[in-house]
Amino acid sequence: MSSAQYSCLSNVVYRESSWDPFATNSSSGAYGLFQALPGSKMESAGSDWRTNPLTQMRWGISYMNSRYGSPCDAWYFWQKNGWY
């Protein structure tokens, strides 16, 4: 991943969870670094998704690439909408 893409990923994660892999949204139940909703969808990256930030990173990078095209495209969407 290029430094530019990492910077975009970091911007999204910071705003979603402040880099807390245990962050839980009290109203929606979104969970983890990327605020997956439901959090259990991260199980596709590993059974330790609740406790392993590396598993969450694997899932989040895949999610950003498949849904938005790249972490920077996810960040641009976040900037426009306040969510991703």
KOLNU-35694 format. One record per residue: residue in three letters; residue number from 1; chain; x, y, z of N, C-alpha, C in turn. Coordinates in nm, 3 decimals, decimal comma, m for minus. Layout:
+---------+-----+--------+---------+---------+---------+---------+---------+---------+---------+---------+---------+
: residuo : num : cadena :     npx :     npy :     npz :    capx :    capy :    capz :     cpx :     cpy :     cpz :
+---------+-----+--------+---------+---------+---------+---------+---------+---------+---------+---------+---------+
:     ALA : NUM :      A :       X :       Y :       Z :       X :       Y :       Z :       X :       Y :       Z :
...
+---------+-----+--------+---------+---------+---------+---------+---------+---------+---------+---------+---------+
//
This chain:
+---------+-----+--------+---------+---------+---------+---------+---------+---------+---------+---------+---------+
: residuo : num : cadena :     npx :     npy :     npz :    capx :    capy :    capz :     cpx :     cpy :     cpz :
+---------+-----+--------+---------+---------+---------+---------+---------+---------+---------+---------+---------+
:     MET :   1 :      A :   0,086 :  m0,117 :   0,000 :   0,000 :   0,000 :   0,000 :   0,090 :   0,123 :   0,000 :
:     SER :   2 :      A :   0,058 :   0,218 :  m0,085 :   0,138 :   0,341 :  m0,092 :   0,116 :   0,425 :   0,034 :
:     SER :   3 :      A :   0,206 :   0,517 :   0,057 :   0,191 :   0,604 :   0,174 :   0,066 :   0,691 :   0,162 :
:     ALA :   4 :      A :   0,030 :   0,730 :   0,041 :  m0,091 :   0,810 :   0,021 :  m0,215 :   0,729 :   0,058 :
:     GLN :   5 :      A :  m0,220 :   0,602 :   0,014 :  m0,335 :   0,517 :   0,047 :  m0,341 :   0,490 :   0,197 :
:     TYR :   6 :      A :  m0,224 :   0,469 :   0,259 :  m0,222 :   0,447 :   0,404 :  m0,274 :   0,571 :   0,477 :
:     SER :   7 :      A :  m0,236 :   0,688 :   0,431 :  m0,282 :   0,812 :   0,493 :  m0,435 :   0,822 :   0,486 :
:     CYS :   8 :      A :  m0,491 :   0,787 :   0,372 :  m0,637 :   0,789 :   0,358 :  m0,702 :   0,688 :   0,451 :
:     LEU :   9 :      A :  m0,648 :   0,566 :   0,457 :  m0,699 :   0,463 :   0,546 :  m0,694 :   0,513 :   0,691 :
:     SER :  10 :      A :  m0,582 :   0,571 :   0,728 :  m0,564 :   0,621 :   0,864 :  m0,666 :   0,730 :   0,896 :
:     ASN :  11 :      A :  m0,694 :   0,816 :   0,802 :  m0,793 :   0,922 :   0,824 :  m0,931 :   0,864 :   0,853 :
:     VAL :  12 :      A :  m0,970 :   0,763 :   0,777 :  m1,101 :   0,700 :   0,799 :  m1,103 :   0,631 :   0,936 :
:     VAL :  13 :      A :  m1,002 :   0,551 :   0,965 :  m0,999 :   0,476 :   1,091 :  m0,997 :   0,571 :   1,210 :
:     TYR :  14 :      A :  m0,920 :   0,678 :   1,201 :  m0,915 :   0,774 :   1,311 :  m1,054 :   0,833 :   1,338 :
:     ARG :  15 :      A :  m1,123 :   0,868 :   1,233 :  m1,255 :   0,930 :   1,250 :  m1,363 :   0,830 :   1,290 :
:     GLU :  16 :      A :  m1,347 :   0,706 :   1,248 :  m1,447 :   0,604 :   1,283 :  m1,429 :   0,551 :   1,425 :
:     SER :  17 :      A :  m1,303 :   0,529 :   1,467 :  m1,281 :   0,458 :   1,594 :  m1,167 :   0,514 :   1,679 :
:     SER :  18 :      A :  m1,103 :   0,621 :   1,634 :  m0,983 :   0,673 :   1,703 :  m0,878 :   0,564 :   1,721 :
:     TRP :  19 :      A :  m0,870 :   0,473 :   1,626 :  m0,775 :   0,362 :   1,628 :  m0,797 :   0,267 :   1,747 :
:     ASP :  20 :      A :  m0,920 :   0,258 :   1,796 :  m0,954 :   0,166 :   1,905 :  m1,018 :   0,041 :   1,846 :
:     PRO :  21 :      A :  m0,949 :  m0,074 :   1,849 :  m1,006 :  m0,195 :   1,789 :  m1,128 :  m0,248 :   1,863 :
:     PHE :  22 :      A :  m1,156 :  m0,196 :   1,983 :  m1,272 :  m0,239 :   2,060 :  m1,384 :  m0,136 :   2,059 :
:     ALA :  23 :      A :  m1,369 :  m0,030 :   1,980 :  m1,471 :   0,075 :   1,974 :  m1,605 :   0,015 :   1,931 :
:     THR :  24 :      A :  m1,709 :   0,052 :   2,005 :  m1,844 :   0,005 :   1,975 :  m1,937 :   0,124 :   1,973 :
:     ASN :  25 :      A :  m2,013 :   0,137 :   1,867 :  m2,112 :   0,244 :   1,858 :  m2,233 :   0,202 :   1,940 :
:     SER :  26 :      A :  m2,266 :   0,281 :   2,041 :  m2,373 :   0,243 :   2,134 :  m2,510 :   0,240 :   2,068 :
:     SER :  27 :      A :  m2,531 :   0,315 :   1,963 :  m2,663 :   0,314 :   1,901 :  m2,675 :   0,212 :   1,788 :
:     SER :  28 :      A :  m2,572 :   0,197 :   1,707 :  m2,583 :   0,106 :   1,592 :  m2,521 :  m0,031 :   1,618 :
:     GLY :  29 :      A :  m2,426 :  m0,038 :   1,712 :  m2,355 :  m0,163 :   1,736 :  m2,235 :  m0,183 :   1,645 :
:     ALA :  30 :      A :  m2,205 :  m0,085 :   1,559 :  m2,087 :  m0,095 :   1,473 :  m1,965 :  m0,118 :   1,561 :
:     TYR :  31 :      A :  m1,868 :  m0,196 :   1,510 :  m1,759 :  m0,242 :   1,596 :  m1,624 :  m0,233 :   1,528 :
:     GLY :  32 :      A :  m1,523 :  m0,202 :   1,609 :  m1,384 :  m0,213 :   1,567 :  m1,327 :  m0,091 :   1,498 :
:     LEU :  33 :      A :  m1,206 :  m0,110 :   1,448 :  m1,132 :  m0,001 :   1,383 :  m1,212 :   0,063 :   1,271 :
:     PHE :  34 :      A :  m1,281 :  m0,019 :   1,193 :  m1,353 :   0,030 :   1,075 :  m1,502 :   0,047 :   1,099 :
:     GLN :  35 :      A :  m1,546 :   0,022 :   1,223 :  m1,687 :   0,032 :   1,259 :  m1,775 :  m0,051 :   1,166 :
:     ALA :  36 :      A :  m1,738 :  m0,177 :   1,151 :  m1,815 :  m0,271 :   1,070 :  m1,954 :  m0,289 :   1,130 :
:     LEU :  37 :      A :  m2,054 :  m0,298 :   1,045 :  m2,192 :  m0,313 :   1,090 :  m2,259 :  m0,423 :   1,009 :
:     PRO :  38 :      A :  m2,291 :  m0,535 :   1,067 :  m2,254 :  m0,573 :   1,203 :  m2,106 :  m0,610 :   1,211 :
:     GLY :  39 :      A :  m2,053 :  m0,604 :   1,329 :  m1,912 :  m0,636 :   1,349 :  m1,877 :  m0,777 :   1,304 :
:     SER :  40 :      A :  m1,973 :  m0,867 :   1,315 :  m1,946 :  m1,007 :   1,282 :  m1,911 :  m1,028 :   1,135 :
:     LYS :  41 :      A :  m1,937 :  m0,931 :   1,049 :  m1,898 :  m0,949 :   0,909 :  m1,747 :  m0,957 :   0,895 :
:     MET :  42 :      A :  m1,672 :  m0,909 :   0,997 :  m1,526 :  m0,918 :   0,993 :  m1,477 :  m1,061 :   1,012 :
:     GLU :  43 :      A :  m1,567 :  m1,151 :   1,051 :  m1,528 :  m1,291 :   1,068 :  m1,474 :  m1,350 :   0,938 :
:     SER :  44 :      A :  m1,511 :  m1,291 :   0,825 :  m1,460 :  m1,340 :   0,697 :  m1,308 :  m1,324 :   0,687 :
:     ALA :  45 :      A :  m1,250 :  m1,237 :   0,770 :  m1,105 :  m1,217 :   0,771 :  m1,035 :  m1,298 :   0,880 :
:     GLY :  46 :      A :  m1,113 :  m1,356 :   0,972 :  m1,054 :  m1,436 :   1,079 :  m1,147 :  m1,447 :   1,198 :
:     SER :  47 :      A :  m1,141 :  m1,560 :   1,266 :  m1,230 :  m1,584 :   1,380 :  m1,195 :  m1,497 :   1,501 :
:     ASP :  48 :      A :  m1,077 :  m1,436 :   1,499 :  m1,034 :  m1,351 :   1,611 :  m1,066 :  m1,204 :   1,587 :
:     TRP :  49 :      A :  m1,163 :  m1,175 :   1,501 :  m1,196 :  m1,038 :   1,461 :  m1,230 :  m0,947 :   1,580 :
:     ARG :  50 :      A :  m1,284 :  m1,002 :   1,687 :  m1,321 :  m0,918 :   1,803 :  m1,199 :  m0,862 :   1,875 :
:     THR :  51 :      A :  m1,087 :  m0,934 :   1,872 :  m0,973 :  m0,899 :   1,956 :  m0,844 :  m0,871 :   1,880 :
:     ASN :  52 :      A :  m0,839 :  m0,897 :   1,752 :  m0,714 :  m0,882 :   1,677 :  m0,722 :  m0,766 :   1,578 :
:     PRO :  53 :      A :  m0,651 :  m0,658 :   1,607 :  m0,654 :  m0,543 :   1,515 :  m0,601 :  m0,577 :   1,375 :
:     LEU :  54 :      A :  m0,510 :  m0,674 :   1,365 :  m0,458 :  m0,711 :   1,232 :  m0,567 :  m0,777 :   1,148 :
:     THR :  55 :      A :  m0,651 :  m0,858 :   1,210 :  m0,764 :  m0,917 :   1,139 :  m0,860 :  m0,808 :   1,094 :
:     GLN :  56 :      A :  m0,884 :  m0,712 :   1,182 :  m0,971 :  m0,600 :   1,145 :  m0,912 :  m0,519 :   1,030 :
:     MET :  57 :      A :  m0,780 :  m0,500 :   1,031 :  m0,713 :  m0,429 :   0,921 :  m0,729 :  m0,505 :   0,790 :
:     ARG :  58 :      A :  m0,708 :  m0,636 :   0,794 :  m0,723 :  m0,718 :   0,674 :  m0,863 :  m0,701 :   0,616 :
:     TRP :  59 :      A :  m0,962 :  m0,711 :   0,705 :  m1,100 :  m0,697 :   0,660 :  m1,125 :  m0,556 :   0,607 :
:     GLY :  60 :      A :  m1,081 :  m0,454 :   0,679 :  m1,109 :  m0,316 :   0,641 :  m1,048 :  m0,277 :   0,508 :
:     ILE :  61 :      A :  m0,925 :  m0,321 :   0,483 :  m0,860 :  m0,291 :   0,355 :  m0,937 :  m0,359 :   0,242 :
:     SER :  62 :      A :  m0,976 :  m0,483 :   0,263 :  m1,053 :  m0,554 :   0,161 :  m1,187 :  m0,484 :   0,137 :
:     TYR :  63 :      A :  m1,254 :  m0,442 :   0,244 :  m1,382 :  m0,372 :   0,233 :  m1,367 :  m0,242 :   0,155 :
:     MET :  64 :      A :  m1,267 :  m0,162 :   0,190 :  m1,246 :  m0,035 :   0,119 :  m1,218 :  m0,058 :  m0,029 :
:     ASN :  65 :      A :  m1,136 :  m0,158 :  m0,059 :  m1,102 :  m0,186 :  m0,198 :  m1,223 :  m0,237 :  m0,276 :
:     SER :  66 :      A :  m1,302 :  m0,324 :  m0,215 :  m1,414 :  m0,382 :  m0,289 :  m1,532 :  m0,285 :  m0,301 :
:     ARG :  67 :      A :  m1,559 :  m0,208 :  m0,196 :  m1,675 :  m0,117 :  m0,201 :  m1,644 :   0,015 :  m0,269 :
:     TYR :  68 :      A :  m1,525 :   0,070 :  m0,245 :  m1,494 :   0,205 :  m0,295 :  m1,386 :   0,209 :  m0,401 :
:     GLY :  69 :      A :  m1,307 :   0,104 :  m0,412 :  m1,198 :   0,100 :  m0,509 :  m1,062 :   0,115 :  m0,446 :
:     SER :  70 :      A :  m1,055 :   0,189 :  m0,335 :  m0,928 :   0,211 :  m0,265 :  m0,956 :   0,281 :  m0,133 :
:     PRO :  71 :      A :  m0,859 :   0,281 :  m0,041 :  m0,876 :   0,359 :   0,081 :  m0,897 :   0,508 :   0,055 :
:     CYS :  72 :      A :  m0,830 :   0,564 :  m0,046 :  m0,850 :   0,707 :  m0,074 :  m0,990 :   0,734 :  m0,127 :
:     ASP :  73 :      A :  m1,044 :   0,643 :  m0,207 :  m1,182 :   0,661 :  m0,253 :  m1,279 :   0,651 :  m0,136 :
:     ALA :  74 :      A :  m1,250 :   0,564 :  m0,038 :  m1,332 :   0,556 :   0,082 :  m1,322 :   0,685 :   0,162 :
:     TRP :  75 :      A :  m1,203 :   0,740 :   0,173 :  m1,182 :   0,866 :   0,245 :  m1,255 :   0,981 :   0,175 :
:     TYR :  76 :      A :  m1,248 :   0,988 :   0,044 :  m1,320 :   1,094 :  m0,029 :  m1,469 :   1,084 :  m0,003 :
:     PHE :  77 :      A :  m1,522 :   0,962 :  m0,004 :  m1,663 :   0,940 :   0,026 :  m1,694 :   0,985 :   0,169 :
:     TRP :  78 :      A :  m1,608 :   0,949 :   0,262 :  m1,628 :   0,987 :   0,402 :  m1,632 :   1,140 :   0,416 :
:     GLN :  79 :      A :  m1,541 :   1,208 :   0,349 :  m1,536 :   1,354 :   0,358 :  m1,665 :   1,417 :   0,305 :
:     LYS :  80 :      A :  m1,720 :   1,359 :   0,202 :  m1,842 :   1,413 :   0,141 :  m1,966 :   1,382 :   0,224 :
:     ASN :  81 :      A :  m1,968 :   1,265 :   0,290 :  m2,090 :   1,217 :   0,355 :  m2,084 :   1,207 :   0,507 :
:     GLY :  82 :      A :  m1,963 :   1,210 :   0,564 :  m1,950 :   1,196 :   0,709 :  m1,961 :   1,052 :   0,757 :
:     TRP :  83 :      A :  m1,961 :   0,959 :   0,665 :  m1,964 :   0,815 :   0,693 :  m1,912 :   0,746 :   0,569 :
:     TYR :  84 :      A :  m1,888 :   0,616 :   0,580 :  m1,847 :   0,540 :   0,462 :  m1,904 :   0,401 :   0,467 :
+---------+-----+--------+---------+---------+---------+---------+---------+---------+---------+---------+---------+
//
